[in-house]
Amino acid sequence: MQDSWCSSIWDGTQFLSGAAAREYRLRMAGGVETVIRNTSRKAAENATREALETVNGAIKAVIDPNSNVLPVARPAARRRPRKSSSDMAREKK
């Protein structure tokens, strides 16, 4: 498999390939940190958009008068109190 970041590129004076081409592309993109930040932001935006579309689609399915989906009222989950390790040791005895 060939890495597209390492493929040949013209930098204005010469063709660069391999690690030199990758370093040139990183420099033109603003550096490794910028590439990671931008990629992470885009991934988070896409995940959020897809999650919202899924939730909104489910809500529309429940609200639609022609839908056969029934809303279900569920009580909120209650958290169980945590047991300390000493309590757990006592229960084992």
Contacts in CASP RR format, 6 or more apart in sequence:
PFRMAT RR
TARGET T0000
AUTHOR 0000-0000-0000
METHOD contacts of the structure
MODEL  1
MQDSWCSSIWDGTQFLSGAAAREYRLRMAGGVETVIRNTSRKAAENATRE
ALETVNGAIKAVIDPNSNVLPVARPAARRRPRKSSSDMAREKK
3 22 0 8 1.000
5 21 0 8 1.000
5 22 0 8 1.000
5 25 0 8 1.000
5 26 0 8 1.000
6 17 0 8 1.000
6 18 0 8 1.000
6 19 0 8 1.000
6 21 0 8 1.000
6 22 0 8 1.000
7 17 0 8 1.000
7 18 0 8 1.000
7 21 0 8 1.000
8 15 0 8 1.000
8 16 0 8 1.000
8 17 0 8 1.000
8 18 0 8 1.000
8 21 0 8 1.000
9 15 0 8 1.000
9 16 0 8 1.000
9 17 0 8 1.000
9 21 0 8 1.000
9 24 0 8 1.000
9 25 0 8 1.000
10 16 0 8 1.000
11 24 0 8 1.000
16 24 0 8 1.000
26 32 0 8 1.000
26 35 0 8 1.000
29 35 0 8 1.000
61 67 0 8 1.000
61 69 0 8 1.000
62 69 0 8 1.000
62 70 0 8 1.000
62 71 0 8 1.000
83 91 0 8 1.000
END
